[in-house]
Amino acid sequence: MITLWIFQSLEFYVIATLVAAIIVGLAAKPSSRGEARQYLLAGVLTFDDEYAQPAITLTALENGTVVLQRHAVEAMTTSGAVSLAITQIGTDITIEERLSDGYTADLPVDTATFYLDFMGAERYHIKYNSDATGLFAAFTFSNRPGYKTTKLLNR
């Protein structure tokens, strides 16, 4: 029976232990996505009547600000409110829509506009969710001047 001398040497066991420690260290390393940042934004309500279906439009401005418009908000009046709770972890953004109905005697509105001034010139993975309406969208957005995208909200 032939035995390999390498498996009997001290150097082999030292290197094997070192490799095992590196593998365990890499597996236990936390994600390097960064810390979570949260933003709460209030929308500016207007009446547009351009969109029949619920949708969101994101537009990148020259100064890096992103304008988010929520279209076809149903049963909303000028005394109501649309706000966003935004969580950003690296380039992943989760947006939770919050609705507060107004008085029915007030003027109707159907569009809420938000100004996102915390985004850098990156490509973002965005998830938009409205628990109140059961609508959502998931997409990517590149914050480059002039870039504009519109996404329909699905059930």
Contact map, one row per residue, 1 for C-alpha under 8 A:
11100000000000000000000000000000000000000000000000000000000000000000000000000000000000000000000000000000000000000000000000000000000000000000000000000000000
11110000000000000000000000000000000000000000000000000000000000000000000000000000000000000000000000000000000000000000000000000000000000000000000000000000000
11111000000000000000000000000000000000000000000000000000000000000000000000000000000000000000000000000000000000000000000000000000000000000000000000000000000
01111111000000000000000000000000000000000000000000000000000000000000000000000000000000000000000000000000000000000000000000000000000000000000000000000000000
00111111100000000000000000000000000000000000000000000000000000000000000000000000000000000000000000000000000000000000000000000000000000000000000000000000000
00011111100100000000000000000000000000000000000000000000000000000000000000000000000000000000000000000000000000000000000000000000000000000000000000000000000
00011111100110000000000000000000000000000000000000000000000000000000000000000000000000000000000000000000000000000000000000000000000000000000000000000000000
00011111110100000000000000000000000000000000000000000000000000000000000000000000000000000000000000000000000000000000000000000000000000000000000000000000000
00001111111110000000000000000000000000000000000000000000000000000000000000000000000000000000000000000000000000000000000000000000000000000000000000000000000
00000001111111000000000000000000000000000000000000000000000000000000000000000000000000000000000000000000000000000000000000000000000000000000000000000000000
00000000111111100000000000000000000000000000000000000000000000000000000000000000000000000000000000000000000000000000000000000000000000000000000000000000000
00000111111111110000000000000000000000000000000000000000000000000000000000000000000000000000000000000000000000000000000000000000000000000000000000000000000
00000010111111111000000000000000000000000000000000000000000000000000000000000000000000000000000000000000000000000000000000000000000000000000000000000000000
00000000011111111100000000000000000000000000000000000000000000000000000000000000000000000000000000000000000000000000000000000000000000000000000000000000000
00000000001111111110000000000000000000000000000000000000000000000000000000000000000000000000000000000000000000000000000000000000000000000000000000000000000
00000000000111111111000000000000000000000000000000000000000000000000000000000000000000000000000000000000000000000000000000000000000000000000000000000000000
00000000000011111111100000000000000000000000000000000000000000000000000000000000000000000000000000000000000000000000000000000000000000000000000000000000000
00000000000001111111110000000000000000000000000000000000000000000000000000000000000000000000000000000000000000000000000000000000000000000000000000000000000
00000000000000111111111000000000000000000000000000000000000000000000000000000000000000000000000000000000000000000000000000000000000000000000000000000000000
00000000000000011111111100000000000000000000000000000000000000000000000000000000000000000000000000000000000000000000000000000000000000000000000000000000000
00000000000000001111111110000000000000000000000000000000000000000000000000000000000000000000000000000000000000000000000000000000000000000000000000000000000
00000000000000000111111111000000000000000000000000000000000000000000000000000000000000000000000000000000000000000000000000000000000000000000000000000000000
00000000000000000011111111100000000000000000000000000000000000000000000000000000000000000000000000000000000000000000000000000000000000000000000000000000000
00000000000000000001111111110000000000000000000000000000000000000000000000000000000000000000000000000000000000000000000000000000000000000000000000000000000
00000000000000000000111111111000000000000000000000000000000000000000000000000000000000000000000000000000000000000000000000000000000000000000000000000000000
00000000000000000000011111111000000000000000000000000000000000000000000000000000000000000000000000000000000000000000000000000000000000000000000000000000000
00000000000000000000001111111000000000000000000000000000000000000000000000000000000000000000000000000000000000000000000000000000000000000000000000000000000
00000000000000000000000111111100000000000000000000000000000000000000000000000000000000000000000000000000000000000000000000000000000000000000000000000000000
00000000000000000000000011111110000000000000000000000000000000000000000000000000000000000000000000000000000000000000000000000000000000000000000000000000000
00000000000000000000000000011111000000000000000000000000000000000000000000000000000000000000000000000000000000000000000000000000000000000000000000000000000
00000000000000000000000000001111110000000000000000000000000000000000000000000000000000000000000000000000000000000000000000000000000000000000000000000000000
00000000000000000000000000000111110000000000000000000000000000000000000000000000000000000000000000000000000000000000000000000000000000000000000000000000000
00000000000000000000000000000011111000000000000000000000000000000000000000000000000000001100000000000000000000000000000000000000000000000000000000000000000
00000000000000000000000000000011111100000000000000000000000000000000000000000000000000001100000000000000000000000000000000000000000000000000000000000000000
00000000000000000000000000000000111110000000000000000000000000000000000000000000000000001100000000000000000000000000000000000000000000000000000000000000000
00000000000000000000000000000000011111000000000000000000000000000000000000000000000000111100000000000000000000000000000000000000000000000000000000000000000
00000000000000000000000000000000001111100000000000000000000000000000000000000000000000111000000000000000000000000000000000000000000000000000000000000000000
00000000000000000000000000000000000111110000000000000000000000000000000000000000000011110000000000000000000000000000000000000000000000000000000000000000000
00000000000000000000000000000000000011111000000000000000000000000000000000000000000111100000000000000000000000000000000000000000000000000000000000000000000
00000000000000000000000000000000000001111100000000000000000000000000000000000000001111000000000000000000000000000000000000000000000000000000000000000000000
00000000000000000000000000000000000000111110000000000000000000000000000000000000001111000000000000000000000000000100000000000000000000000000000000000000000
00000000000000000000000000000000000000011111000000000000000000000000000000000000111100000000000000000000000000000100000000000000000000000000000000000000000
00000000000000000000000000000000000000001111100000000000000000000000000000000000111100000000000000000000000000011100000000000000000000000000000000000000000
00000000000000000000000000000000000000000111110000000000000000000000000000000000000000000000000000000000000000011100000000000000000000000000000000000000000
00000000000000000000000000000000000000000011111000000000000000000000000000000100110000000000000000000000000011111000000000000000000000000000000000000000000
00000000000000000000000000000000000000000001111100000000000000000000000000000100000000000000000000000000000011110000000000000000000000000000000000000000000
00000000000000000000000000000000000000000000111110000000000000000000000000000000000000000000000000000000000111100000000000000000000000000000000000000000000
00000000000000000000000000000000000000000000011111100000000000000000000000000000000000000000000000000000000011100000000000000000000000000000000000000000000
00000000000000000000000000000000000000000000001111110000000000000000000100000000000000000000000000000000000001000000000000000000000000000000000000000000000
00000000000000000000000000000000000000000000000111110000000000000000000000000000000000000000000000000000000000000000000000000000000000000000000000000000000
00000000000000000000000000000000000000000000000111111110000000000000001100000000000000000000000000000000000000000000000000000000000000000000000000000000000
00000000000000000000000000000000000000000000000011111100000000000000000100000000000000000000000000000000000000000000000000000000000000000000000000000000000
00000000000000000000000000000000000000000000000000111110000000000000001100000000000000000000000000000000000000000000000000000000000000000000000000000001100
00000000000000000000000000000000000000000000000000111111000000000000011110000000000000000000000000000000000000000000000000000000000000000000000000000001100
00000000000000000000000000000000000000000000000000101111100000000000011100000000000000000000000000000000000000000000000000000000000000000000000000000111100
00000000000000000000000000000000000000000000000000000111110000000001111000000000000000000000000000000000000000000000000000000000000000000000000000000111100
00000000000000000000000000000000000000000000000000000011111000000011111000000000000000000000000000000000000000000000000000000000000000000000000000011110000
00000000000000000000000000000000000000000000000000000001111100000111100000000000000000000000000000000000000000000000000000000000000000000000000000011100000
00000000000000000000000000000000000000000000000000000000111110000111000000000000000000000000000000000000000000000000000000000000000000000000000001111000000
00000000000000000000000000000000000000000000000000000000011111011110000000000000000000000000000000000000000000000000000000000000000000000000001111110000000
00000000000000000000000000000000000000000000000000000000001111111110000000000000000000000000000000000000000000000000000000000000000000000000000111100000000
00000000000000000000000000000000000000000000000000000000000111111000000000000000000000000000000000000000000000000000000000000000000000000000000111000000000
00000000000000000000000000000000000000000000000000000000000011111000000000000000000000000000000000000000000000000000000000000000000000000000000010000000000
00000000000000000000000000000000000000000000000000000000000111111100000000000000000000000000000000000000000000000000101110000000000000000000001110000000000
00000000000000000000000000000000000000000000000000000000000111111110000000000000000000000000000000000000000000000011111000000000000000000000000000000000000
00000000000000000000000000000000000000000000000000000000011110011111000000000000000000000000000000000000000000000011101000000000000000000000001000000000000
00000000000000000000000000000000000000000000000000000000111110001111100000000000000000000000000000000000000000001111000000000000000000000000000000000000000
00000000000000000000000000000000000000000000000000000001111000000111110000000000000000000000000000000000000000001111000000000000000000000000000000000000000
00000000000000000000000000000000000000000000000000000001110000000011111000000000000000000000000000000000000000111100000000000000000000000000000000000000000
00000000000000000000000000000000000000000000000000000111100000000001111110000000000000000000000000000000000000111000000000000000000000000000000000000000000
00000000000000000000000000000000000000000000000000101111100000000000111110000000000000000000000000000000000001110000000000000000000000000000000000000000000
00000000000000000000000000000000000000000000000010111110000000000000011111000000000000000000000000000000000001100000000000000000000000000000000000000000000
00000000000000000000000000000000000000000000000000000100000000000000011111110000000000000000000000000000000011110000000000000000000000000000000000000000000
00000000000000000000000000000000000000000000000000000000000000000000000111110000000000000000000000000000000001000000000000000000000000000000000000000000000
00000000000000000000000000000000000000000000000000000000000000000000000011111000000000000000000000001000000101000000000000000000000000000000000000000000000
00000000000000000000000000000000000000000000000000000000000000000000000011111101100000000000000000001100000111000000000000000000000000000000000000000000000
00000000000000000000000000000000000000000000000000000000000000000000000000111111000000000000000000001111011110000000000000000000000000000000000000000000000
00000000000000000000000000000000000000000000110000000000000000000000000000011111100000000000000000000100011110000000000000000000000000000000000000000000000
00000000000000000000000000000000000000000000000000000000000000000000000000001111100000000000000000001110010000000000000000000000000000000000000000000000000
00000000000000000000000000000000000000000000000000000000000000000000000000011111110000000000000000111110000000000000000000000000000000000000000000000000000
00000000000000000000000000000000000000000110100000000000000000000000000000010111111000000000000000111100000000000000000000000000000000000000000000000000000
00000000000000000000000000000000000000000110100000000000000000000000000000000001111100000000000011110000000000010000000000000000000000000000000000000000000
00000000000000000000000000000000000000011110000000000000000000000000000000000000111110000000000011100000000000000000000000000000000000000000000000000000000
00000000000000000000000000000000000000111110000000000000000000000000000000000000011111000000001111000000000000000000000000000000000000000000000000000000000
00000000000000000000000000000000000001111000000000000000000000000000000000000000001111100000001111000000000000000000000000000000000000000000000000000000000
00000000000000000000000000000000000001111000000000000000000000000000000000000000000111110000111100000000000000000000000000000000000000000000000000000000000
00000000000000000000000000000000000111100000000000000000000000000000000000000000000011111000111000000000000000000000000000000000000000000000000000000000000
00000000000000000000000000000000000111000000000000000000000000000000000000000000000001111111110000000000000000000000000000000000000000000000000000000000000
00000000000000000000000000000000111110000000000000000000000000000000000000000000000000111111100000000000000000000000000000000000000000000000000000000000000
00000000000000000000000000000000111100000000000000000000000000000000000000000000000000011111100000000000000000000000000000000000000000000000000000000000000
00000000000000000000000000000000000000000000000000000000000000000000000000000000000000011111100000000000000000000000000001111000000000000000000000000000000
00000000000000000000000000000000000000000000000000000000000000000000000000000000000000011111110000000000000000000000000000011100000000000000000000000000000
00000000000000000000000000000000000000000000000000000000000000000000000000000000000001111111111000000000000000000000000000011110000000000000000000000000000
00000000000000000000000000000000000000000000000000000000000000000000000000000000000001110001111100000000000000000000000000000111100000000000000000000000000
00000000000000000000000000000000000000000000000000000000000000000000000000000000000111100000111110000000000000000000000000000111100000000000000000000000000
00000000000000000000000000000000000000000000000000000000000000000000000000000000000111000000011111000000000000000000000000000001111000000000000000000000000
00000000000000000000000000000000000000000000000000000000000000000000000000000000011110000000001111100000000000000000000000000001111100000000000000000000000
00000000000000000000000000000000000000000000000000000000000000000000000000000000011110000000000111110000000000000000000000000000011100000000000000000000000
00000000000000000000000000000000000000000000000000000000000000000000000000000001111000000000000011111000000000000000000000000000000100000000000000000000000
00000000000000000000000000000000000000000000000000000000000000000000000000000001110000000000000001111100000000000000000000000000000000000000000000000000000
00000000000000000000000000000000000000000000000000000000000000000000000000111011100000000000000000111110000000000000000000000000000000000000000000000000000
00000000000000000000000000000000000000000000000000000000000000000000000000011111100000000000000000011111010000000000000000000000000000000000000000000000000
00000000000000000000000000000000000000000000000000000000000000000000000000001011000000000000000000001111110000000000000000000000000000000000000000000000000
00000000000000000000000000000000000000000000000000000000000000000000000000001000000000000000000000000111111000000000000000000000000000000000000000000000000
00000000000000000000000000000000000000000000000000000000000000000000000000000000000000000000000000000011111000000000000000000000000000000000000000000000000
00000000000000000000000000000000000000000000000000000000000000000000000000001110000000000000000000000111111100000000000000000000000000000000000000000000000
00000000000000000000000000000000000000000000000000000000000000000000000000001100000000000000000000000001111110000000000000000000000000000000000000000000000
00000000000000000000000000000000000000000000001000000000000000000000000000111100000000000000000000000000011111000000000000000000000000000000000000000000000
00000000000000000000000000000000000000000000111100000000000000000000000010011100000000000000000000000000001111100000000000000000000000000000000000000000000
00000000000000000000000000000000000000000000111110000000000000000000001111110000000000000000000000000000000111110000000000000000000000000000000000000000000
00000000000000000000000000000000000000000000111100000000000000000000111110000000000000000000000000000000000011111000000000000000000000000000000000000000000
00000000000000000000000000000000000000000011110000000000000000000000111010000000010000000000000000000000000001111100000000000000000000000000000000000000000
00000000000000000000000000000000000000000011100000000000000000000011110000000000000000000000000000000000000000111110000000000000000000000000000000000000000
00000000000000000000000000000000000000001111000000000000000000000011100000000000000000000000000000000000000000011111000000000000000000000000000000000000000
00000000000000000000000000000000000000000000000000000000000000001111000000000000000000000000000000000000000000001111100000000000000000000000000000000000000
00000000000000000000000000000000000000000000000000000000000000001111000000000000000000000000000000000000000000000111111000000000000000000000000000000000000
00000000000000000000000000000000000000000000000000000000000000011100000000000000000000000000000000000000000000000011111000000000000000000000000000000000000
00000000000000000000000000000000000000000000000000000000000000001000000000000000000000000000000000000000000000000001111100000000000000000000000000000000000
00000000000000000000000000000000000000000000000000000000000000011100000000000000000000000000000000000000000000000001111111000000000000000000001000000000000
00000000000000000000000000000000000000000000000000000000000000010000000000000000000000000000000000000000000000000000011111000000000000000000001000000000000
00000000000000000000000000000000000000000000000000000000000000010000000000000000000000000000000000000000000000000000001111100000000000000000011100000000000
00000000000000000000000000000000000000000000000000000000000000000000000000000000000000000010000000000000000000000000001111110000000000000000011100000000000
00000000000000000000000000000000000000000000000000000000000000000000000000000000000000000010000000000000000000000000000011111000000000000001111000000000000
00000000000000000000000000000000000000000000000000000000000000000000000000000000000000000011100000000000000000000000000001111100000000000001111000000000000
00000000000000000000000000000000000000000000000000000000000000000000000000000000000000000011100000000000000000000000000000111110000000000111100000000000000
00000000000000000000000000000000000000000000000000000000000000000000000000000000000000000001111000000000000000000000000000011111000000000111100000000000000
00000000000000000000000000000000000000000000000000000000000000000000000000000000000000000000111000000000000000000000000000001111100000011110000000000000000
00000000000000000000000000000000000000000000000000000000000000000000000000000000000000000000011110000000000000000000000000000111110000011100000000000000000
00000000000000000000000000000000000000000000000000000000000000000000000000000000000000000000011110000000000000000000000000000011111001111000000000000000000
00000000000000000000000000000000000000000000000000000000000000000000000000000000000000000000000111000000000000000000000000000001111111110000000000000000000
00000000000000000000000000000000000000000000000000000000000000000000000000000000000000000000000111000000000000000000000000000000111111100000000000000000000
00000000000000000000000000000000000000000000000000000000000000000000000000000000000000000000000011100000000000000000000000000000011111000000000000000000000
00000000000000000000000000000000000000000000000000000000000000000000000000000000000000000000000000000000000000000000000000000000011111100000000000000000000
00000000000000000000000000000000000000000000000000000000000000000000000000000000000000000000000000000000000000000000000000000000111111110000000000000000001
00000000000000000000000000000000000000000000000000000000000000000000000000000000000000000000000000000000000000000000000000000000111011111000000000000000111
00000000000000000000000000000000000000000000000000000000000000000000000000000000000000000000000000000000000000000000000000000011110001111100000000000000111
00000000000000000000000000000000000000000000000000000000000000000000000000000000000000000000000000000000000000000000000000000011100000111110000000000011110
00000000000000000000000000000000000000000000000000000000000000000000000000000000000000000000000000000000000000000000000000001111000000011111000000000000000
00000000000000000000000000000000000000000000000000000000000000000000000000000000000000000000000000000000000000000000000000001110000000001111100000000000000
00000000000000000000000000000000000000000000000000000000000000000000000000000000000000000000000000000000000000000000000000111100000000000111110000000000000
00000000000000000000000000000000000000000000000000000000000000000000000000000000000000000000000000000000000000000000000000111100000000000011111000001000000
00000000000000000000000000000000000000000000000000000000000000000000000000000000000000000000000000000000000000000000000011110000000000000001111100100000000
00000000000000000000000000000000000000000000000000000000000100010100000000000000000000000000000000000000000000000000001111110000000000000000111110100000000
00000000000000000000000000000000000000000000000000000000000111010000000000000000000000000000000000000000000000000000000011000000000000000000011111100000000
00000000000000000000000000000000000000000000000000000000000111110000000000000000000000000000000000000000000000000000000000000000000000000000001111100000000
00000000000000000000000000000000000000000000000000000000001111000000000000000000000000000000000000000000000000000000000000000000000000000000000111110000000
00000000000000000000000000000000000000000000000000000000001110000000000000000000000000000000000000000000000000000000000000000000000000000000011111111000000
00000000000000000000000000000000000000000000000000000000111100000000000000000000000000000000000000000000000000000000000000000000000000000000000001111100000
00000000000000000000000000000000000000000000000000000000111000000000000000000000000000000000000000000000000000000000000000000000000000000000100000111110000
00000000000000000000000000000000000000000000000000000011110000000000000000000000000000000000000000000000000000000000000000000000000000000000000000011111000
00000000000000000000000000000000000000000000000000000011100000000000000000000000000000000000000000000000000000000000000000000000000000001000000000001111100
00000000000000000000000000000000000000000000000000001111000000000000000000000000000000000000000000000000000000000000000000000000000000001000000000000111110
00000000000000000000000000000000000000000000000000001111000000000000000000000000000000000000000000000000000000000000000000000000000000111000000000000011111
00000000000000000000000000000000000000000000000000000000000000000000000000000000000000000000000000000000000000000000000000000000000000111000000000000001111
00000000000000000000000000000000000000000000000000000000000000000000000000000000000000000000000000000000000000000000000000000000000001110000000000000000111
